[in-house]
Amino acid sequence: MVDKKYIRIGNQTAFSSPQGRLPFDFAINNGFDAFEWFSDKKSWGQGWDIEDATRQDRQLIKEQSTRHNIALSVHVPAEANPLFDNFSDIFNKHVEFACDVGASNINIHLFTEHGIESYMKSLIPLINITANARIQLSIENTTITGPDDFNRLFSMLPIQNARHVGMCLDIGHANIFHETRNDFLRYIDRLDVPIVHIHAHENFGDRDSHMTLFTGPSQSNSLGLRGFSSIMKNRSFNGMIIMEQWPSPPELLINARLGLLDFFGVQ
């Protein structure tokens, strides 16, 4: 059996939630041991944003996550690109929040529009900032970034200074990537990088629908998720698996978490 302390499964803030903090309260009330704060607040006010968190809010989050043994991750806005001028301010605010609440991981997306080398150079200050803050930095695949992009990026990183940097594997995005559509396991097999964080959701290869695990293709055929669990165990994965949705009813998250724990052999 896998020791539970090495596998943590939880959920995330979501703009589909009527209240920004509701998913975190749900995690606490249902014994989840991971949670991710994602700045994705919409123009009409629904969702959560880092600016919503007062000093008192941050202290309470830290106290509650410590008391309930919940590991925390922070996800910068999905559109935030390290190559853009405003990114530094956005990133520093999220690192500050991560430090305030005791989060161990901060997540950003990979952008390749200006080339892998340009993106890699933009990472250097972020690597230094997170190293000094003792926070892990994870870089997430989007629907248009593939295994070769990540293999090349990580082959270029300064190894001595980037031991705390790894990939956030988004299995839903991997399932949409054009070279591995409806075969996210093949995406994973082609990766030669450290996977330190995981985003978990399903789709039918048509769009980024963020379906809860066991409500999409795996509802009738769970071989994909079983294979995923086996691969990650063989890779000795010991990070957080974050379920990126707020379904109706939210209890679907409980079923998804229990199903994954079973596949990982966690008691």
N, C-alpha and C positions, 0 to 999 in steps of 0.2 A: 504494500500500500504506500501511497505518497503521503508524506507527513503534511498535515493541513497547513502548518505554519509557512510552508513554501509556496502555497497556491492560495491567492486571495481573489475572490470574485465579488464584484459589486456593481453599482450602477452610476449614473451621471445626472447632473442637472440637465434639464431639457426645456426648450421653449414651449413644448406641448403641455407642460405642467402648468396648472392654473396659478401656482405659487412657486416662486423661485427656490425656496428652501424645502418644499414638500418632498422631493426625491431623497434628500439627505435624511430627513426625518423617517422616511420609509426604510432607508438602509439601517438606521439605528434600531427601529422597531422590529425589524425582521432578521436581525443577527448577521447582516452582511459585514464583511471585514475589509472592504475596499470601497472607495468613492472618489469620483472625479468632478471637480468644479470646472465647468466649461462656459466661457463667456460667449453666449450665443443669443443674448437678449434681442428681441425683434423691435422694430420701430413702433409697434402698437403697445409695447410695454411688457409683453409676456416673455418669460424666461429669466435668466440670471446674468448679471454682469458684475465684474469685479468692483465697480463703483458702488454697488449696492451694499457691499460689506464694510460696515463701520468698524472701528477699533474694537468695540464691544462685541460685535458679531464675530470677528476673527478670534477673539479670546474664547468665546463660547464654542466655536467650531473646534478649536484646538483641545479644549477641555473635554468635549463630548467624544471626539474621535479617540483621544487617549483612553478615556474611561471605557469605551466600548470596543477598543482594539481594532479601530478602522484605519487602514493605511490610506493616505490621501494623495491624489494626483491633481495637477492643474493643467488645463488645456487652454492655450491662448486662442483668440478668435481664429476660425478656420482660414479666413482670408488674409491673415497677417503674414506678410512675406519679409524675411530678413533682408531682402535686397531693397526694400522700400524705406524711404527716409523716416517715416513715422514709426518704424518697427521697434527701434531701440527703446523709446518711451513706453510702448505697449509691453514689451518683454520685461523691462525692469519693474513695472508695476505688478506684473504677474509673479515675478520672482519674489518681490517683497511680500505679496499675499501668501505665496507658498511658504516663505519663512515664518510669517506670522501665524499660520495655522498648523505648521509642522508637516507640510507635504514633502514627500520624498521624491517626487517625479514632476517634471514639467514637460509638456508635449507641444510640438510644433509640426507643421506640414512640410513635406518636401515639395519644392517648386523647381522645375527644370527649364522654364521658358528661356532663361538667359544662360543655360549651360550648367553642368554639374560643377565645373571648376569655380565659376562665379558664386554659386550657392555655397560651396565648401568654404571659400574665403570669407563669406559673410557669417559663417558659423564660428569662426575663431573667437571673436569677442564673447559670443554666447557660451562657448565652451569654458572660457576663463571665468565668466560670471557665475555659471552654475557650479563649477569646481570650487570656487571660493565660498559659495553658499552651501556646499555639500549636498547638492540636489542633482539627481539623475536627470539627464536630458534625453528625451526620446523623440525620434523623427518619424513621422507617420506617412505611410503610402496613401496617395489619393487614387481616384479611379483612373488617372492617366499616367501614373508613375509605376514602373515595373521593376522586377527583380534586378535586371541589369543596371538600372539607375542606382539602386541601393548598393549593389556590389561595387560599382565604380566609386560612389561617394565614400564608402567606408574604406576602400583601398587607398584613398587620398588623405584621409584624416590623420593628423599627427598623433600617432598611437600613444606616446608617453603622456600627452596632455588630455587625451580623450577616453580614458579608461571608464569614465562614468557615462559615456554616450552610447546609445544603442537605438535599435529600430522599434517603433510602435507598429506592430503588424495589425492592420485593419483587415479582417478576413472578408468583410462585406465588400470593401473596395477591391480587394484582390480577386473577388469573384466576378467583378465587372471589367477589370482590366482586359483590353481586347485580345491579348495573347493567351490569356488563361480564363476566358469567359466560362462561367459555370464549372470551373475546375480550380478552385482556390488552393487545393492541395499541391497542384503542380506549381503554382506561384511560390508556395513555401519551399518546395523541394529545390527550387532554383536559387534560393537565397543563401548567400555565404556571409552573413552578417550576424552580430549578436542581437537577438530579439529579447527586449527587456520589458516590454509593455504590450498589451493586446487590447484591441477594440473588437467587440463581438456583436455581430448582427447578421441577418440573412437577407437574401434577395434571390430572384429567379434569373439573374444575369441581364435583366432588362433595364433596371434603374436602381439608384441608391435608396431603396425603400426602407432601410433600417428596421426590418422586421425582427421581432423578438425571437431568440433561438427556440427551436422546436415549434414554431408557427409557420415557417416557410417550407423549403424543400425537405428539411429534416423531420417534418411532421409525419411524412410517409416513408422516408428513407434516411436513417440517421448515420449511414456509413461515412458521410463526409465529416460530421462532427466527431465521430469515433476515430477516424483517421487523423483528424486535427489533434485530438487529445493525445493520441499515441505518438505523433511526431513531436509534439511539444514536450512530452515526458522524456523522449529519447534525447531531446536537446537540453534536458535538465532546466527547463524554464522555471523560474521562481519569482516571477513578478506578479503584477495585477492583471486580471482580466476584467475589463469594464464593459458592461452591457449598455450600449449607446441608444437608449430609447426610454420613453415613458408611455407604456402601452395602456390600453383600456381592455380589461382591468389591469392595474399595475401588478396584481398578484401573478401575472404571467412571468414577471421577473423572478419570483421565488421558484417557480417550476423550472425556469431556464437555469438558474444557479444550481439547483439540486441535480438536474440532469447532467450538467458539466462536472460537478463534483463526483458524480457516479462514474462518468467516463474516465476521469483522472484517477479514480480509485482512492478518493479522499474520504475518510470517515469523519 
